[in-house]
């Protein structure tokens, strides 16, 4: 899956704050993502992220 820094991810499951869109801050074996609703940052393993992505929104689609 081609995910880049700066992409917005729409996830299948929402964050506890209710938002389901995240900004990608770091890509590698782990992803660092930031919730666009509350601003909380989390590190998540690549396998878990790739399973839960619903849609990838690039810079021109945001």
mmCIF file of the N, C-alpha and C atoms, coordinates in Angstrom:
data_MODEL
# 
_entry.id   MODEL 
# 
loop_
_atom_site.group_PDB 
_atom_site.id 
_atom_site.type_symbol 
_atom_site.label_atom_id 
_atom_site.label_alt_id 
_atom_site.label_comp_id 
_atom_site.label_asym_id 
_atom_site.label_entity_id 
_atom_site.label_seq_id 
_atom_site.pdbx_PDB_ins_code 
_atom_site.Cartn_x 
_atom_site.Cartn_y 
_atom_site.Cartn_z 
_atom_site.occupancy 
_atom_site.B_iso_or_equiv 
_atom_site.pdbx_formal_charge 
_atom_site.auth_seq_id 
_atom_site.auth_comp_id 
_atom_site.auth_asym_id 
_atom_site.auth_atom_id 
_atom_site.pdbx_PDB_model_num 
ATOM 1   N N  . UNK A 1 1  ? 0.850   -1.175 0.000  1.00 0.00 ? 1  UNK A N  1 
ATOM 2   C CA . UNK A 1 1  ? 0.000   0.000  0.000  1.00 0.00 ? 1  UNK A CA 1 
ATOM 3   C C  . UNK A 1 1  ? 0.896   1.239  0.000  1.00 0.00 ? 1  UNK A C  1 
ATOM 4   N N  . UNK A 1 2  ? 0.587   2.201  -0.849 1.00 0.00 ? 2  UNK A N  1 
ATOM 5   C CA . UNK A 1 2  ? 1.417   3.395  -1.007 1.00 0.00 ? 2  UNK A CA 1 
ATOM 6   C C  . UNK A 1 2  ? 0.897   4.539  -0.131 1.00 0.00 ? 2  UNK A C  1 
ATOM 7   N N  . UNK A 1 3  ? 1.405   4.616  1.088  1.00 0.00 ? 3  UNK A N  1 
ATOM 8   C CA . UNK A 1 3  ? 1.041   5.691  2.013  1.00 0.00 ? 3  UNK A CA 1 
ATOM 9   C C  . UNK A 1 3  ? 2.262   6.560  2.188  1.00 0.00 ? 3  UNK A C  1 
ATOM 10  N N  . UNK A 1 4  ? 2.101   7.871  2.077  1.00 0.00 ? 4  UNK A N  1 
ATOM 11  C CA . UNK A 1 4  ? 3.220   8.818  2.188  1.00 0.00 ? 4  UNK A CA 1 
ATOM 12  C C  . UNK A 1 4  ? 2.980   9.789  3.328  1.00 0.00 ? 4  UNK A C  1 
ATOM 13  N N  . UNK A 1 5  ? 4.054   10.410 3.780  1.00 0.00 ? 5  UNK A N  1 
ATOM 14  C CA . UNK A 1 5  ? 3.953   11.452 4.791  1.00 0.00 ? 5  UNK A CA 1 
ATOM 15  C C  . UNK A 1 5  ? 3.137   12.599 4.201  1.00 0.00 ? 5  UNK A C  1 
ATOM 16  N N  . UNK A 1 6  ? 2.189   13.121 4.979  1.00 0.00 ? 6  UNK A N  1 
ATOM 17  C CA . UNK A 1 6  ? 1.336   14.206 4.519  1.00 0.00 ? 6  UNK A CA 1 
ATOM 18  C C  . UNK A 1 6  ? -0.016  13.757 4.019  1.00 0.00 ? 6  UNK A C  1 
ATOM 19  N N  . UNK A 1 7  ? -0.195  12.448 3.806  1.00 0.00 ? 7  UNK A N  1 
ATOM 20  C CA . UNK A 1 7  ? -1.500  11.932 3.379  1.00 0.00 ? 7  UNK A CA 1 
ATOM 21  C C  . UNK A 1 7  ? -2.478  11.982 4.546  1.00 0.00 ? 7  UNK A C  1 
ATOM 22  N N  . UNK A 1 8  ? -3.759  12.053 4.215  1.00 0.00 ? 8  UNK A N  1 
ATOM 23  C CA . UNK A 1 8  ? -4.818  11.923 5.213  1.00 0.00 ? 8  UNK A CA 1 
ATOM 24  C C  . UNK A 1 8  ? -5.431  10.552 5.025  1.00 0.00 ? 8  UNK A C  1 
ATOM 25  N N  . UNK A 1 9  ? -5.609  9.821  6.128  1.00 0.00 ? 9  UNK A N  1 
ATOM 26  C CA . UNK A 1 9  ? -6.182  8.481  6.078  1.00 0.00 ? 9  UNK A CA 1 
ATOM 27  C C  . UNK A 1 9  ? -7.573  8.502  6.683  1.00 0.00 ? 9  UNK A C  1 
ATOM 28  N N  . UNK A 1 10 ? -8.524  7.943  5.972  1.00 0.00 ? 10 UNK A N  1 
ATOM 29  C CA . UNK A 1 10 ? -9.849  7.736  6.529  1.00 0.00 ? 10 UNK A CA 1 
ATOM 30  C C  . UNK A 1 10 ? -9.883  6.283  6.971  1.00 0.00 ? 10 UNK A C  1 
ATOM 31  N N  . UNK A 1 11 ? -10.113 6.057  8.265  1.00 0.00 ? 11 UNK A N  1 
ATOM 32  C CA . UNK A 1 11 ? -10.046 4.716  8.835  1.00 0.00 ? 11 UNK A CA 1 
ATOM 33  C C  . UNK A 1 11 ? -11.434 4.096  8.968  1.00 0.00 ? 11 UNK A C  1 
ATOM 34  N N  . UNK A 1 12 ? -11.476 2.761  9.058  1.00 0.00 ? 12 UNK A N  1 
ATOM 35  C CA . UNK A 1 12 ? -12.738 2.042  9.229  1.00 0.00 ? 12 UNK A CA 1 
ATOM 36  C C  . UNK A 1 12 ? -13.331 2.292  10.610 1.00 0.00 ? 12 UNK A C  1 
ATOM 37  N N  . UNK A 1 13 ? -12.470 2.318  11.628 1.00 0.00 ? 13 UNK A N  1 
ATOM 38  C CA . UNK A 1 13 ? -12.935 2.512  13.000 1.00 0.00 ? 13 UNK A CA 1 
ATOM 39  C C  . UNK A 1 13 ? -12.537 3.909  13.483 1.00 0.00 ? 13 UNK A C  1 
ATOM 40  N N  . UNK A 1 14 ? -13.411 4.581  14.213 1.00 0.00 ? 14 UNK A N  1 
ATOM 41  C CA . UNK A 1 14 ? -13.081 5.930  14.699 1.00 0.00 ? 14 UNK A CA 1 
ATOM 42  C C  . UNK A 1 14 ? -12.146 5.906  15.908 1.00 0.00 ? 14 UNK A C  1 
ATOM 43  N N  . UNK A 1 15 ? -11.473 7.013  16.118 1.00 0.00 ? 15 UNK A N  1 
ATOM 44  C CA . UNK A 1 15 ? -10.676 7.264  17.310 1.00 0.00 ? 15 UNK A CA 1 
ATOM 45  C C  . UNK A 1 15 ? -11.671 7.453  18.468 1.00 0.00 ? 15 UNK A C  1 
ATOM 46  N N  . UNK A 1 16 ? -11.284 7.242  19.716 1.00 0.00 ? 16 UNK A N  1 
ATOM 47  C CA . UNK A 1 16 ? -12.220 7.425  20.839 1.00 0.00 ? 16 UNK A CA 1 
ATOM 48  C C  . UNK A 1 16 ? -12.878 8.809  20.895 1.00 0.00 ? 16 UNK A C  1 
ATOM 49  N N  . UNK A 1 17 ? -12.254 9.832  20.298 1.00 0.00 ? 17 UNK A N  1 
ATOM 50  C CA . UNK A 1 17 ? -12.854 11.175 20.300 1.00 0.00 ? 17 UNK A CA 1 
ATOM 51  C C  . UNK A 1 17 ? -13.979 11.298 19.274 1.00 0.00 ? 17 UNK A C  1 
ATOM 52  N N  . UNK A 1 18 ? -14.103 10.319 18.379 1.00 0.00 ? 18 UNK A N  1 
ATOM 53  C CA . UNK A 1 18 ? -15.169 10.333 17.381 1.00 0.00 ? 18 UNK A CA 1 
ATOM 54  C C  . UNK A 1 18 ? -14.690 10.609 15.964 1.00 0.00 ? 18 UNK A C  1 
ATOM 55  N N  . UNK A 1 19 ? -13.455 11.092 15.803 1.00 0.00 ? 19 UNK A N  1 
ATOM 56  C CA . UNK A 1 19 ? -12.919 11.371 14.470 1.00 0.00 ? 19 UNK A CA 1 
ATOM 57  C C  . UNK A 1 19 ? -12.365 10.108 13.822 1.00 0.00 ? 19 UNK A C  1 
ATOM 58  N N  . UNK A 1 20 ? -12.502 10.007 12.489 1.00 0.00 ? 20 UNK A N  1 
ATOM 59  C CA . UNK A 1 20 ? -11.948 8.831  11.815 1.00 0.00 ? 20 UNK A CA 1 
ATOM 60  C C  . UNK A 1 20 ? -10.950 9.229  10.721 1.00 0.00 ? 20 UNK A C  1 
ATOM 61  N N  . UNK A 1 21 ? -10.472 10.484 10.727 1.00 0.00 ? 21 UNK A N  1 
ATOM 62  C CA . UNK A 1 21 ? -9.461  10.923 9.769  1.00 0.00 ? 21 UNK A CA 1 
ATOM 63  C C  . UNK A 1 21 ? -8.172  11.257 10.503 1.00 0.00 ? 21 UNK A C  1 
ATOM 64  N N  . UNK A 1 22 ? -7.053  10.786 9.917  1.00 0.00 ? 22 UNK A N  1 
ATOM 65  C CA . UNK A 1 22 ? -5.748  10.944 10.528 1.00 0.00 ? 22 UNK A CA 1 
ATOM 66  C C  . UNK A 1 22 ? -4.760  11.485 9.515  1.00 0.00 ? 22 UNK A C  1 
ATOM 67  N N  . UNK A 1 23 ? -3.786  12.255 9.987  1.00 0.00 ? 23 UNK A N  1 
ATOM 68  C CA . UNK A 1 23 ? -2.699  12.793 9.174  1.00 0.00 ? 23 UNK A CA 1 
ATOM 69  C C  . UNK A 1 23 ? -1.472  11.911 9.404  1.00 0.00 ? 23 UNK A C  1 
ATOM 70  N N  . UNK A 1 24 ? -0.768  11.539 8.346  1.00 0.00 ? 24 UNK A N  1 
ATOM 71  C CA . UNK A 1 24 ? 0.418   10.685 8.460  1.00 0.00 ? 24 UNK A CA 1 
ATOM 72  C C  . UNK A 1 24 ? 1.641   11.573 8.709  1.00 0.00 ? 24 UNK A C  1 
ATOM 73  N N  . UNK A 1 25 ? 2.344   11.338 9.817  1.00 0.00 ? 25 UNK A N  1 
ATOM 74  C CA . UNK A 1 25 ? 3.527   12.118 10.182 1.00 0.00 ? 25 UNK A CA 1 
ATOM 75  C C  . UNK A 1 25 ? 4.826   11.366 9.919  1.00 0.00 ? 25 UNK A C  1 
ATOM 76  N N  . UNK A 1 26 ? 4.789   10.011 9.973  1.00 0.00 ? 26 UNK A N  1 
ATOM 77  C CA . UNK A 1 26 ? 5.982   9.200  9.792  1.00 0.00 ? 26 UNK A CA 1 
ATOM 78  C C  . UNK A 1 26 ? 5.582   7.858  9.193  1.00 0.00 ? 26 UNK A C  1 
ATOM 79  N N  . UNK A 1 27 ? 6.393   7.349  8.278  1.00 0.00 ? 27 UNK A N  1 
ATOM 80  C CA . UNK A 1 27 ? 6.119   6.075  7.625  1.00 0.00 ? 27 UNK A CA 1 
ATOM 81  C C  . UNK A 1 27 ? 7.340   5.177  7.780  1.00 0.00 ? 27 UNK A C  1 
ATOM 82  N N  . UNK A 1 28 ? 7.116   3.907  8.029  1.00 0.00 ? 28 UNK A N  1 
ATOM 83  C CA . UNK A 1 28 ? 8.186   2.918  8.178  1.00 0.00 ? 28 UNK A CA 1 
ATOM 84  C C  . UNK A 1 28 ? 7.545   1.631  8.646  1.00 0.00 ? 28 UNK A C  1 
ATOM 85  N N  . UNK A 1 29 ? 8.227   0.897  9.512  1.00 0.00 ? 29 UNK A N  1 
ATOM 86  C CA . UNK A 1 29 ? 7.625   -0.301 10.096 1.00 0.00 ? 29 UNK A CA 1 
ATOM 87  C C  . UNK A 1 29 ? 6.470   0.098  11.010 1.00 0.00 ? 29 UNK A C  1 
ATOM 88  N N  . UNK A 1 30 ? 6.578   1.264  11.609 1.00 0.00 ? 30 UNK A N  1 
ATOM 89  C CA . UNK A 1 30 ? 5.499   1.855  12.408 1.00 0.00 ? 30 UNK A CA 1 
ATOM 90  C C  . UNK A 1 30 ? 5.088   3.155  11.748 1.00 0.00 ? 30 UNK A C  1 
ATOM 91  N N  . UNK A 1 31 ? 3.834   3.512  11.887 1.00 0.00 ? 31 UNK A N  1 
ATOM 92  C CA . UNK A 1 31 ? 3.327   4.785  11.390 1.00 0.00 ? 31 UNK A CA 1 
ATOM 93  C C  . UNK A 1 31 ? 3.073   5.694  12.580 1.00 0.00 ? 31 UNK A C  1 
ATOM 94  N N  . UNK A 1 32 ? 3.415   6.967  12.466 1.00 0.00 ? 32 UNK A N  1 
ATOM 95  C CA . UNK A 1 32 ? 2.996   7.949  13.456 1.00 0.00 ? 32 UNK A CA 1 
ATOM 96  C C  . UNK A 1 32 ? 1.876   8.725  12.794 1.00 0.00 ? 32 UNK A C  1 
ATOM 97  N N  . UNK A 1 33 ? 0.692   8.687  13.403 1.00 0.00 ? 33 UNK A N  1 
ATOM 98  C CA . UNK A 1 33 ? -0.464  9.377  12.844 1.00 0.00 ? 33 UNK A CA 1 
ATOM 99  C C  . UNK A 1 33 ? -1.043  10.340 13.880 1.00 0.00 ? 33 UNK A C  1 
ATOM 100 N N  . UNK A 1 34 ? -1.693  11.395 13.392 1.00 0.00 ? 34 UNK A N  1 
ATOM 101 C CA . UNK A 1 34 ? -2.310  12.398 14.268 1.00 0.00 ? 34 UNK A CA 1 
ATOM 102 C C  . UNK A 1 34 ? -3.799  12.484 13.924 1.00 0.00 ? 34 UNK A C  1 
ATOM 103 N N  . UNK A 1 35 ? -4.644  12.399 14.934 1.00 0.00 ? 35 UNK A N  1 
ATOM 104 C CA . UNK A 1 35 ? -6.083  12.544 14.756 1.00 0.00 ? 35 UNK A CA 1 
ATOM 105 C C  . UNK A 1 35 ? -6.366  13.985 14.353 1.00 0.00 ? 35 UNK A C  1 
ATOM 106 N N  . UNK A 1 36 ? -7.140  14.180 13.285 1.00 0.00 ? 36 UNK A N  1 
ATOM 107 C CA . UNK A 1 36 ? -7.441  15.525 12.813 1.00 0.00 ? 36 UNK A CA 1 
ATOM 108 C C  . UNK A 1 36 ? -8.505  16.217 13.659 1.00 0.00 ? 36 UNK A C  1 
ATOM 109 N N  . UNK A 1 37 ? -9.222  15.465 14.499 1.00 0.00 ? 37 UNK A N  1 
ATOM 110 C CA . UNK A 1 37 ? -10.257 16.076 15.342 1.00 0.00 ? 37 UNK A CA 1 
ATOM 111 C C  . UNK A 1 37 ? -9.698  16.578 16.671 1.00 0.00 ? 37 UNK A C  1 
ATOM 112 N N  . UNK A 1 38 ? -8.905  15.717 17.360 1.00 0.00 ? 38 UNK A N  1 
ATOM 113 C CA . UNK A 1 38 ? -8.419  16.110 18.695 1.00 0.00 ? 38 UNK A CA 1 
ATOM 114 C C  . UNK A 1 38 ? -6.913  16.388 18.744 1.00 0.00 ? 38 UNK A C  1 
ATOM 115 N N  . UNK A 1 39 ? -6.157  15.980 17.708 1.00 0.00 ? 39 UNK A N  1 
ATOM 116 C CA . UNK A 1 39 ? -4.721  16.254 17.670 1.00 0.00 ? 39 UNK A CA 1 
ATOM 117 C C  . UNK A 1 39 ? -3.849  15.231 18.364 1.00 0.00 ? 39 UNK A C  1 
ATOM 118 N N  . UNK A 1 40 ? -4.420  14.144 18.892 1.00 0.00 ? 40 UNK A N  1 
ATOM 119 C CA . UNK A 1 40 ? -3.643  13.111 19.581 1.00 0.00 ? 40 UNK A CA 1 
ATOM 120 C C  . UNK A 1 40 ? -2.784  12.355 18.573 1.00 0.00 ? 40 UNK A C  1 
ATOM 121 N N  . UNK A 1 41 ? -1.508  12.130 18.926 1.00 0.00 ? 41 UNK A N  1 
ATOM 122 C CA . UNK A 1 41 ? -0.581  11.397 18.062 1.00 0.00 ? 41 UNK A CA 1 
ATOM 123 C C  . UNK A 1 41 ? -0.344  9.998  18.628 1.00 0.00 ? 41 UNK A C  1 
ATOM 124 N N  . UNK A 1 42 ? -0.319  9.007  17.743 1.00 0.00 ? 42 UNK A N  1 
ATOM 125 C CA . UNK A 1 42 ? -0.065  7.623  18.147 1.00 0.00 ? 42 UNK A CA 1 
ATOM 126 C C  . UNK A 1 42 ? 0.861   6.939  17.153 1.00 0.00 ? 42 UNK A C  1 
ATOM 127 N N  . UNK A 1 43 ? 1.625   5.962  17.656 1.00 0.00 ? 43 UNK A N  1 
ATOM 128 C CA . UNK A 1 43 ? 2.456   5.105  16.809 1.00 0.00 ? 43 UNK A CA 1 
ATOM 129 C C  . UNK A 1 43 ? 1.705   3.783  16.665 1.00 0.00 ? 43 UNK A C  1 
ATOM 130 N N  . UNK A 1 44 ? 1.526   3.348  15.407 1.00 0.00 ? 44 UNK A N  1 
ATOM 131 C CA . UNK A 1 44 ? 0.772   2.128  15.127 1.00 0.00 ? 44 UNK A CA 1 
ATOM 132 C C  . UNK A 1 44 ? 1.585   1.270  14.161 1.00 0.00 ? 44 UNK A C  1 
ATOM 133 N N  . UNK A 1 45 ? 1.660   -0.055 14.375 1.00 0.00 ? 45 UNK A N  1 
ATOM 134 C CA . UNK A 1 45 ? 2.381   -0.927 13.447 1.00 0.00 ? 45 UNK A CA 1 
ATOM 135 C C  . UNK A 1 45 ? 1.774   -0.884 12.040 1.00 0.00 ? 45 UNK A C  1 
ATOM 136 N N  . UNK A 1 46 ? 2.623   -1.019 11.038 1.00 0.00 ? 46 UNK A N  1 
ATOM 137 C CA . UNK A 1 46 ? 2.208   -0.956 9.633  1.00 0.00 ? 46 UNK A CA 1 
ATOM 138 C C  . UNK A 1 46 ? 1.084   -1.952 9.324  1.00 0.00 ? 46 UNK A C  1 
ATOM 139 N N  . UNK A 1 47 ? 1.192   -3.187 9.808  1.00 0.00 ? 47 UNK A N  1 
ATOM 140 C CA . UNK A 1 47 ? 0.192   -4.212 9.508  1.00 0.00 ? 47 UNK A CA 1 
ATOM 141 C C  . UNK A 1 47 ? -1.196  -3.799 10.002 1.00 0.00 ? 47 UNK A C  1 
ATOM 142 N N  . UNK A 1 48 ? -1.259  -3.200 11.173 1.00 0.00 ? 48 UNK A N  1 
ATOM 143 C CA . UNK A 1 48 ? -2.549  -2.788 11.734 1.00 0.00 ? 48 UNK A CA 1 
ATOM 144 C C  . UNK A 1 48 ? -3.142  -1.618 10.940 1.00 0.00 ? 48 UNK A C  1 
ATOM 145 N N  . UNK A 1 49 ? -2.311  -0.665 10.546 1.00 0.00 ? 49 UNK A N  1 
ATOM 146 C CA . UNK A 1 49 ? -2.774  0.482  9.754  1.00 0.00 ? 49 UNK A CA 1 
ATOM 147 C C  . UNK A 1 49 ? -3.316  0.006  8.411  1.00 0.00 ? 49 UNK A C  1 
ATOM 148 N N  . UNK A 1 50 ? -2.563  -0.834 7.722  1.00 0.00 ? 50 UNK A N  1 
ATOM 149 C CA . UNK A 1 50 ? -2.957  -1.259 6.379  1.00 0.00 ? 50 UNK A CA 1 
ATOM 150 C C  . UNK A 1 50 ? -4.270  -2.046 6.391  1.00 0.00 ? 50 UNK A C  1 
ATOM 151 N N  . UNK A 1 51 ? -4.548  -2.767 7.464  1.00 0.00 ? 51 UNK A N  1 
ATOM 152 C CA . UNK A 1 51 ? -5.822  -3.489 7.586  1.00 0.00 ? 51 UNK A CA 1 
ATOM 153 C C  . UNK A 1 51 ? -6.999  -2.538 7.771  1.00 0.00 ? 51 UNK A C  1 
ATOM 154 N N  . UNK A 1 52 ? -6.766  -1.419 8.467  1.00 0.00 ? 52 UNK A N  1 
ATOM 155 C CA . UNK A 1 52 ? -7.865  -0.543 8.871  1.00 0.00 ? 52 UNK A CA 1 
ATOM 156 C C  . UNK A 1 52 ? -8.077  0.686  7.993  1.00 0.00 ? 52 UNK A C  1 
ATOM 157 N N  . UNK A 1 53 ? -7.303  0.859  6.920  1.00 0.00 ? 53 UNK A N  1 
ATOM 158 C CA . UNK A 1 53 ? -7.484  2.019  6.046  1.00 0.00 ? 53 UNK A CA 1 
ATOM 159 C C  . UNK A 1 53 ? -8.724  1.818  5.171  1.00 0.00 ? 53 UNK A C  1 
ATOM 160 N N  . UNK A 1 54 ? -9.575  2.830  5.160  1.00 0.00 ? 54 UNK A N  1 
ATOM 161 C CA . UNK A 1 54 ? -10.752 2.818  4.292  1.00 0.00 ? 54 UNK A CA 1 
ATOM 162 C C  . UNK A 1 54 ? -10.455 3.578  3.004  1.00 0.00 ? 54 UNK A C  1 
ATOM 163 N N  . UNK A 1 55 ? -9.775  4.746  3.136  1.00 0.00 ? 55 UNK A N  1 
ATOM 164 C CA . UNK A 1 55 ? -9.473  5.572  1.969  1.00 0.00 ? 55 UNK A CA 1 
ATOM 165 C C  . UNK A 1 55 ? -8.238  6.423  2.255  1.00 0.00 ? 55 UNK A C  1 
ATOM 166 N N  . UNK A 1 56 ? -7.398  6.628  1.226  1.00 0.00 ? 56 UNK A N  1 
ATOM 167 C CA . UNK A 1 56 ? -6.233  7.508  1.330  1.00 0.00 ? 56 UNK A CA 1 
ATOM 168 C C  . UNK A 1 56 ? -6.548  8.785  0.572  1.00 0.00 ? 56 UNK A C  1 
ATOM 169 N N  . UNK A 1 57 ? -6.449  9.923  1.250  1.00 0.00 ? 57 UNK A N  1 
ATOM 170 C CA . UNK A 1 57 ? -6.701  11.221 0.636  1.00 0.00 ? 57 UNK A CA 1 
ATOM 171 C C  . UNK A 1 57 ? -5.372  11.936 0.485  1.00 0.00 ? 57 UNK A C  1 
ATOM 172 N N  . UNK A 1 58 ? -4.979  12.225 -0.759 1.00 0.00 ? 58 UNK A N  1 
ATOM 173 C CA . UNK A 1 58 ? -3.729  12.934 -1.032 1.00 0.00 ? 58 UNK A CA 1 
ATOM 174 C C  . UNK A 1 58 ? -3.954  14.437 -0.946 1.00 0.00 ? 58 UNK A C  1 
ATOM 175 N N  . UNK A 1 59 ? -2.911  15.224 -1.095 1.00 0.00 ? 59 UNK A N  1 
ATOM 176 C CA . UNK A 1 59 ? -2.956  16.679 -0.962 1.00 0.00 ? 59 UNK A CA 1 
ATOM 177 C C  . UNK A 1 59 ? -4.017  17.368 -1.796 1.00 0.00 ? 59 UNK A C  1 
ATOM 178 N N  . UNK A 1 60 ? -4.236  16.946 -3.045 1.00 0.00 ? 60 UNK A N  1 
ATOM 179 C CA . UNK A 1 60 ? -5.217  17.598 -3.896 1.00 0.00 ? 60 UNK A CA 1 
ATOM 180 C C  . UNK A 1 60 ? -6.652  17.142 -3.611 1.00 0.00 ? 60 UNK A C  1 
ATOM 181 N N  . UNK A 1 61 ? -6.829  16.060 -2.869 1.00 0.00 ? 61 UNK A N  1 
ATOM 182 C CA . UNK A 1 61 ? -8.164  15.533 -2.567 1.00 0.00 ? 61 UNK A CA 1 
ATOM 183 C C  . UNK A 1 61 ? -8.704  15.975 -1.228 1.00 0.00 ? 61 UNK A C  1 
ATOM 184 N N  . UNK A 1 62 ? -7.854  16.591 -0.399 1.00 0.00 ? 62 UNK A N  1 
ATOM 185 C CA . UNK A 1 62 ? -8.247  16.941 0.982  1.00 0.00 ? 62 UNK A CA 1 
ATOM 186 C C  . UNK A 1 62 ? -9.189  18.092 0.991  1.00 0.00 ? 62 UNK A C  1 
# 
